[in-house]
């Protein structure tokens, strides 16, 4: 938690000092993603869900509760 607090504090100081360039930050973040790969992985998830067995609501709830208890 202290790392999060430190990072937020640093970010506030950078912005307050006028040293933050939103356009430069956007261009940098944009390079973090490969949208073709994201689209392929999303399609894979959708296909898996479409071919998975349909569960009744009660079964879903029991599964969810069981996962929370682990």
Jmol script that loads the backbone (N, CA, C; Angstrom):
load data "model"
ATOM      1  N   UNK A   1       0.820  -1.191   0.000  1.00  0.00           N
ATOM      2  CA  UNK A   1       0.000   0.000   0.000  1.00  0.00           C
ATOM      3  C   UNK A   1       0.867   1.259   0.000  1.00  0.00           C
ATOM      4  N   UNK A   2       1.997   1.190   0.662  1.00  0.00           N
ATOM      5  CA  UNK A   2       2.871   2.364   0.696  1.00  0.00           C
ATOM      6  C   UNK A   2       3.405   2.697  -0.692  1.00  0.00           C
ATOM      7  N   UNK A   3       3.621   1.675  -1.540  1.00  0.00           N
ATOM      8  CA  UNK A   3       4.084   1.933  -2.905  1.00  0.00           C
ATOM      9  C   UNK A   3       3.023   2.680  -3.698  1.00  0.00           C
ATOM     10  N   UNK A   4       1.770   2.307  -3.498  1.00  0.00           N
ATOM     11  CA  UNK A   4       0.676   2.993  -4.194  1.00  0.00           C
ATOM     12  C   UNK A   4       0.615   4.448  -3.738  1.00  0.00           C
ATOM     13  N   UNK A   5       0.694   4.659  -2.439  1.00  0.00           N
ATOM     14  CA  UNK A   5       0.663   6.018  -1.896  1.00  0.00           C
ATOM     15  C   UNK A   5       1.831   6.843  -2.442  1.00  0.00           C
ATOM     16  N   UNK A   6       3.013   6.237  -2.469  1.00  0.00           N
ATOM     17  CA  UNK A   6       4.198   6.931  -2.977  1.00  0.00           C
ATOM     18  C   UNK A   6       4.016   7.294  -4.450  1.00  0.00           C
ATOM     19  N   UNK A   7       3.534   6.349  -5.247  1.00  0.00           N
ATOM     20  CA  UNK A   7       3.361   6.595  -6.683  1.00  0.00           C
ATOM     21  C   UNK A   7       2.331   7.693  -6.932  1.00  0.00           C
ATOM     22  N   UNK A   8       1.230   7.668  -6.187  1.00  0.00           N
ATOM     23  CA  UNK A   8       0.206   8.698  -6.350  1.00  0.00           C
ATOM     24  C   UNK A   8       0.761  10.066  -5.933  1.00  0.00           C
ATOM     25  N   UNK A   9       1.499  10.085  -4.844  1.00  0.00           N
ATOM     26  CA  UNK A   9       2.096  11.344  -4.382  1.00  0.00           C
ATOM     27  C   UNK A   9       3.052  11.910  -5.423  1.00  0.00           C
ATOM     28  N   UNK A  10       3.865  11.047  -6.020  1.00  0.00           N
ATOM     29  CA  UNK A  10       4.792  11.498  -7.064  1.00  0.00           C
ATOM     30  C   UNK A  10       4.035  12.037  -8.266  1.00  0.00           C
ATOM     31  N   UNK A  11       2.969  11.339  -8.651  1.00  0.00           N
ATOM     32  CA  UNK A  11       2.175  11.780  -9.796  1.00  0.00           C
ATOM     33  C   UNK A  11       1.557  13.146  -9.534  1.00  0.00           C
ATOM     34  N   UNK A  12       1.055  13.350  -8.339  1.00  0.00           N
ATOM     35  CA  UNK A  12       0.464  14.652  -7.981  1.00  0.00           C
ATOM     36  C   UNK A  12       1.515  15.750  -8.048  1.00  0.00           C
ATOM     37  N   UNK A  13       2.707  15.470  -7.554  1.00  0.00           N
ATOM     38  CA  UNK A  13       3.782  16.469  -7.582  1.00  0.00           C
ATOM     39  C   UNK A  13       4.187  16.806  -9.019  1.00  0.00           C
ATOM     40  N   UNK A  14       4.270  15.808  -9.879  1.00  0.00           N
ATOM     41  CA  UNK A  14       4.644  16.027 -11.283  1.00  0.00           C
ATOM     42  C   UNK A  14       3.598  16.895 -11.977  1.00  0.00           C
ATOM     43  N   UNK A  15       2.329  16.579 -11.749  1.00  0.00           N
ATOM     44  CA  UNK A  15       1.255  17.362 -12.375  1.00  0.00           C
ATOM     45  C   UNK A  15       1.236  18.783 -11.811  1.00  0.00           C
ATOM     46  N   UNK A  16       1.359  18.901 -10.490  1.00  0.00           N
ATOM     47  CA  UNK A  16       1.342  20.227  -9.856  1.00  0.00           C
ATOM     48  C   UNK A  16       2.497  21.098 -10.349  1.00  0.00           C
ATOM     49  N   UNK A  17       3.627  20.473 -10.669  1.00  0.00           N
ATOM     50  CA  UNK A  17       4.798  21.219 -11.140  1.00  0.00           C
ATOM     51  C   UNK A  17       4.712  21.537 -12.637  1.00  0.00           C
ATOM     52  N   UNK A  18       3.638  21.065 -13.285  1.00  0.00           N
ATOM     53  CA  UNK A  18       3.474  21.331 -14.717  1.00  0.00           C
ATOM     54  C   UNK A  18       4.383  20.499 -15.591  1.00  0.00           C
ATOM     55  N   UNK A  19       4.869  19.376 -15.079  1.00  0.00           N
ATOM     56  CA  UNK A  19       5.812  18.539 -15.826  1.00  0.00           C
ATOM     57  C   UNK A  19       5.137  17.361 -16.535  1.00  0.00           C
ATOM     58  N   UNK A  20       3.810  17.322 -16.497  1.00  0.00           N
ATOM     59  CA  UNK A  20       3.088  16.207 -17.132  1.00  0.00           C
ATOM     60  C   UNK A  20       2.613  16.632 -18.509  1.00  0.00           C
ATOM     61  N   UNK A  21       2.974  15.849 -19.519  1.00  0.00           N
ATOM     62  CA  UNK A  21       2.538  16.104 -20.893  1.00  0.00           C
ATOM     63  C   UNK A  21       1.544  15.009 -21.271  1.00  0.00           C
ATOM     64  N   UNK A  22       0.240  15.297 -21.248  1.00  0.00           N
ATOM     65  CA  UNK A  22      -0.765  14.264 -21.522  1.00  0.00           C
ATOM     66  C   UNK A  22      -0.612  13.629 -22.897  1.00  0.00           C
ATOM     67  N   UNK A  23      -0.263  14.419 -23.897  1.00  0.00           N
ATOM     68  CA  UNK A  23      -0.107  13.871 -25.245  1.00  0.00           C
ATOM     69  C   UNK A  23       1.050  12.862 -25.304  1.00  0.00           C
ATOM     70  N   UNK A  24       2.153  13.216 -24.673  1.00  0.00           N
ATOM     71  CA  UNK A  24       3.310  12.311 -24.626  1.00  0.00           C
ATOM     72  C   UNK A  24       2.950  11.031 -23.858  1.00  0.00           C
ATOM     73  N   UNK A  25       2.227  11.183 -22.753  1.00  0.00           N
ATOM     74  CA  UNK A  25       1.815  10.022 -21.962  1.00  0.00           C
ATOM     75  C   UNK A  25       0.894   9.125 -22.781  1.00  0.00           C
ATOM     76  N   UNK A  26      -0.039   9.718 -23.513  1.00  0.00           N
ATOM     77  CA  UNK A  26      -0.961   8.940 -24.340  1.00  0.00           C
ATOM     78  C   UNK A  26      -0.211   8.151 -25.403  1.00  0.00           C
ATOM     79  N   UNK A  27       0.735   8.807 -26.072  1.00  0.00           N
ATOM     80  CA  UNK A  27       1.519   8.118 -27.108  1.00  0.00           C
ATOM     81  C   UNK A  27       2.295   6.946 -26.516  1.00  0.00           C
ATOM     82  N   UNK A  28       2.811   7.121 -25.314  1.00  0.00           N
ATOM     83  CA  UNK A  28       3.568   6.047 -24.658  1.00  0.00           C
ATOM     84  C   UNK A  28       2.656   4.876 -24.291  1.00  0.00           C
ATOM     85  N   UNK A  29       1.517   5.170 -23.692  1.00  0.00           N
ATOM     86  CA  UNK A  29       0.582   4.113 -23.286  1.00  0.00           C
ATOM     87  C   UNK A  29       0.058   3.370 -24.506  1.00  0.00           C
ATOM     88  N   UNK A  30      -0.160   4.089 -25.592  1.00  0.00           N
ATOM     89  CA  UNK A  30      -0.675   3.485 -26.820  1.00  0.00           C
ATOM     90  C   UNK A  30       0.227   2.351 -27.313  1.00  0.00           C
ATOM     91  N   UNK A  31       1.523   2.443 -27.039  1.00  0.00           N
ATOM     92  CA  UNK A  31       2.457   1.421 -27.504  1.00  0.00           C
ATOM     93  C   UNK A  31       2.423   0.165 -26.612  1.00  0.00           C
ATOM     94  N   UNK A  32       1.733   0.228 -25.480  1.00  0.00           N
ATOM     95  CA  UNK A  32       1.673  -0.923 -24.573  1.00  0.00           C
ATOM     96  C   UNK A  32       0.781  -2.037 -25.101  1.00  0.00           C
ATOM     97  N   UNK A  33      -0.076  -1.724 -26.075  1.00  0.00           N
ATOM     98  CA  UNK A  33      -1.089  -2.674 -26.521  1.00  0.00           C
ATOM     99  C   UNK A  33      -0.884  -3.067 -27.969  1.00  0.00           C
ATOM    100  N   UNK A  34      -1.121  -4.340 -28.240  1.00  0.00           N
ATOM    101  CA  UNK A  34      -1.135  -4.848 -29.606  1.00  0.00           C
ATOM    102  C   UNK A  34      -2.597  -5.211 -29.877  1.00  0.00           C
ATOM    103  N   UNK A  35      -3.301  -4.294 -30.535  1.00  0.00           N
ATOM    104  CA  UNK A  35      -4.745  -4.453 -30.676  1.00  0.00           C
ATOM    105  C   UNK A  35      -5.125  -5.695 -31.469  1.00  0.00           C
ATOM    106  N   UNK A  36      -4.294  -6.131 -32.380  1.00  0.00           N
ATOM    107  CA  UNK A  36      -4.588  -7.361 -33.135  1.00  0.00           C
ATOM    108  C   UNK A  36      -4.596  -8.562 -32.177  1.00  0.00           C
ATOM    109  N   UNK A  37      -3.612  -8.627 -31.281  1.00  0.00           N
ATOM    110  CA  UNK A  37      -3.555  -9.710 -30.302  1.00  0.00           C
ATOM    111  C   UNK A  37      -4.737  -9.646 -29.338  1.00  0.00           C
ATOM    112  N   UNK A  38      -5.095  -8.455 -28.925  1.00  0.00           N
ATOM    113  CA  UNK A  38      -6.229  -8.300 -28.016  1.00  0.00           C
ATOM    114  C   UNK A  38      -7.508  -8.793 -28.687  1.00  0.00           C
ATOM    115  N   UNK A  39      -7.701  -8.432 -29.953  1.00  0.00           N
ATOM    116  CA  UNK A  39      -8.889  -8.878 -30.686  1.00  0.00           C
ATOM    117  C   UNK A  39      -8.910 -10.398 -30.820  1.00  0.00           C
ATOM    118  N   UNK A  40      -7.764 -10.994 -31.109  1.00  0.00           N
ATOM    119  CA  UNK A  40      -7.698 -12.458 -31.259  1.00  0.00           C
ATOM    120  C   UNK A  40      -8.018 -13.147 -29.939  1.00  0.00           C
ATOM    121  N   UNK A  41      -7.469 -12.636 -28.835  1.00  0.00           N
ATOM    122  CA  UNK A  41      -7.730 -13.246 -27.529  1.00  0.00           C
ATOM    123  C   UNK A  41      -9.189 -13.069 -27.124  1.00  0.00           C
ATOM    124  N   UNK A  42      -9.763 -11.918 -27.452  1.00  0.00           N
ATOM    125  CA  UNK A  42     -11.171 -11.671 -27.140  1.00  0.00           C
ATOM    126  C   UNK A  42     -12.057 -12.648 -27.905  1.00  0.00           C
ATOM    127  N   UNK A  43     -11.771 -12.847 -29.185  1.00  0.00           N
ATOM    128  CA  UNK A  43     -12.542 -13.801 -29.987  1.00  0.00           C
ATOM    129  C   UNK A  43     -12.424 -15.211 -29.414  1.00  0.00           C
ATOM    130  N   UNK A  44     -11.236 -15.581 -28.958  1.00  0.00           N
ATOM    131  CA  UNK A  44     -11.038 -16.902 -28.373  1.00  0.00           C
ATOM    132  C   UNK A  44     -11.904 -17.079 -27.128  1.00  0.00           C
ATOM    133  N   UNK A  45     -11.947 -16.058 -26.284  1.00  0.00           N
ATOM    134  CA  UNK A  45     -12.787 -16.119 -25.075  1.00  0.00           C
ATOM    135  C   UNK A  45     -14.250 -16.254 -25.471  1.00  0.00           C
ATOM    136  N   UNK A  46     -14.702 -15.449 -26.434  1.00  0.00           N
ATOM    137  CA  UNK A  46     -16.097 -15.513 -26.861  1.00  0.00           C
ATOM    138  C   UNK A  46     -16.437 -16.897 -27.405  1.00  0.00           C
ATOM    139  N   UNK A  47     -15.555 -17.463 -28.237  1.00  0.00           N
ATOM    140  CA  UNK A  47     -15.810 -18.805 -28.785  1.00  0.00           C
ATOM    141  C   UNK A  47     -15.910 -19.841 -27.674  1.00  0.00           C
ATOM    142  N   UNK A  48     -15.015 -19.749 -26.692  1.00  0.00           N
ATOM    143  CA  UNK A  48     -15.031 -20.687 -25.567  1.00  0.00           C
ATOM    144  C   UNK A  48     -16.348 -20.579 -24.807  1.00  0.00           C
ATOM    145  N   UNK A  49     -16.785 -19.359 -24.555  1.00  0.00           N
ATOM    146  CA  UNK A  49     -18.042 -19.160 -23.828  1.00  0.00           C
ATOM    147  C   UNK A  49     -19.217 -19.688 -24.640  1.00  0.00           C
ATOM    148  N   UNK A  50     -19.221 -19.429 -25.933  1.00  0.00           N
ATOM    149  CA  UNK A  50     -20.340 -19.881 -26.774  1.00  0.00           C
ATOM    150  C   UNK A  50     -20.451 -21.402 -26.820  1.00  0.00           C
ATOM    151  N   UNK A  51     -19.323 -22.102 -26.672  1.00  0.00           N
ATOM    152  CA  UNK A  51     -19.339 -23.565 -26.743  1.00  0.00           C
ATOM    153  C   UNK A  51     -19.346 -24.229 -25.367  1.00  0.00           C
ATOM    154  N   UNK A  52     -19.414 -23.430 -24.325  1.00  0.00           N
ATOM    155  CA  UNK A  52     -19.418 -24.020 -22.988  1.00  0.00           C
ATOM    156  C   UNK A  52     -20.838 -24.429 -22.593  1.00  0.00           C
ATOM    157  N   UNK A  53     -20.919 -25.325 -21.656  1.00  0.00           N
ATOM    158  CA  UNK A  53     -22.200 -25.836 -21.185  1.00  0.00           C
ATOM    159  C   UNK A  53     -22.952 -24.728 -20.450  1.00  0.00           C
ATOM    160  N   UNK A  54     -24.225 -24.615 -20.744  1.00  0.00           N
ATOM    161  CA  UNK A  54     -25.065 -23.635 -20.055  1.00  0.00           C
ATOM    162  C   UNK A  54     -25.376 -24.144 -18.652  1.00  0.00           C
ATOM    163  N   UNK A  55     -25.233 -23.284 -17.664  1.00  0.00           N
ATOM    164  CA  UNK A  55     -25.521 -23.667 -16.280  1.00  0.00           C
ATOM    165  C   UNK A  55     -26.777 -22.954 -15.799  1.00  0.00           C
ATOM    166  N   UNK A  56     -27.518 -23.655 -14.961  1.00  0.00           N
ATOM    167  CA  UNK A  56     -28.673 -23.029 -14.334  1.00  0.00           C
ATOM    168  C   UNK A  56     -28.177 -21.967 -13.354  1.00  0.00           C
ATOM    169  N   UNK A  57     -29.032 -20.996 -13.051  1.00  0.00           N
ATOM    170  CA  UNK A  57     -28.665 -19.903 -12.173  1.00  0.00           C
ATOM    171  C   UNK A  57     -28.186 -20.407 -10.818  1.00  0.00           C
ATOM    172  N   UNK A  58     -28.895 -21.365 -10.230  1.00  0.00           N
ATOM    173  CA  UNK A  58     -28.520 -21.863  -8.903  1.00  0.00           C
ATOM    174  C   UNK A  58     -27.132 -22.507  -8.919  1.00  0.00           C
ATOM    175  N   UNK A  59     -26.820 -23.224  -9.977  1.00  0.00           N
ATOM    176  CA  UNK A  59     -25.500 -23.842 -10.106  1.00  0.00           C
ATOM    177  C   UNK A  59     -24.411 -22.763 -10.194  1.00  0.00           C
ATOM    178  N   UNK A  60     -24.691 -21.700 -10.923  1.00  0.00           N
ATOM    179  CA  UNK A  60     -23.735 -20.596 -11.033  1.00  0.00           C
ATOM    180  C   UNK A  60     -23.489 -19.961  -9.673  1.00  0.00           C
ATOM    181  N   UNK A  61     -24.579 -19.733  -8.936  1.00  0.00           N
ATOM    182  CA  UNK A  61     -24.452 -19.113  -7.612  1.00  0.00           C
ATOM    183  C   UNK A  61     -23.647 -20.016  -6.681  1.00  0.00           C
ATOM    184  N   UNK A  62     -23.963 -21.314  -6.679  1.00  0.00           N
ATOM    185  CA  UNK A  62     -23.231 -22.253  -5.814  1.00  0.00           C
ATOM    186  C   UNK A  62     -21.754 -22.286  -6.179  1.00  0.00           C
ATOM    187  N   UNK A  63     -21.441 -22.258  -7.449  1.00  0.00           N
ATOM    188  CA  UNK A  63     -20.048 -22.249  -7.894  1.00  0.00           C
ATOM    189  C   UNK A  63     -19.335 -20.993  -7.438  1.00  0.00           C
ATOM    190  N   UNK A  64     -20.019 -19.869  -7.566  1.00  0.00           N
ATOM    191  CA  UNK A  64     -19.462 -18.589  -7.168  1.00  0.00           C
ATOM    192  C   UNK A  64     -19.189 -18.549  -5.673  1.00  0.00           C
ATOM    193  N   UNK A  65     -20.163 -18.981  -4.886  1.00  0.00           N
ATOM    194  CA  UNK A  65     -20.015 -18.996  -3.432  1.00  0.00           C
ATOM    195  C   UNK A  65     -18.881 -19.936  -3.034  1.00  0.00           C
ATOM    196  N   UNK A  66     -18.804 -21.091  -3.673  1.00  0.00           N
ATOM    197  CA  UNK A  66     -17.736 -22.049  -3.388  1.00  0.00           C
ATOM    198  C   UNK A  66     -16.366 -21.450  -3.674  1.00  0.00           C
ATOM    199  N   UNK A  67     -16.246 -20.697  -4.761  1.00  0.00           N
ATOM    200  CA  UNK A  67     -14.956 -20.069  -5.109  1.00  0.00           C
ATOM    201  C   UNK A  67     -14.583 -19.002  -4.089  1.00  0.00           C
ATOM    202  N   UNK A  68     -15.576 -18.287  -3.568  1.00  0.00           N
ATOM    203  CA  UNK A  68     -15.305 -17.259  -2.563  1.00  0.00           C
ATOM    204  C   UNK A  68     -14.785 -17.874  -1.258  1.00  0.00           C
ATOM    205  N   UNK A  69     -15.241 -19.065  -0.946  1.00  0.00           N
ATOM    206  CA  UNK A  69     -14.889 -19.709   0.312  1.00  0.00           C
ATOM    207  C   UNK A  69     -13.505 -20.341   0.291  1.00  0.00           C
ATOM    208  N   UNK A  70     -12.916 -20.454  -0.883  1.00  0.00           N
ATOM    209  CA  UNK A  70     -11.586 -21.088  -0.973  1.00  0.00           C
ATOM    210  C   UNK A  70     -10.492 -20.118  -0.654  1.00  0.00           C
TER     211      UNK A  70
END
end "model"
wireframe off; spacefill off
backbone 0.3
color backbone group
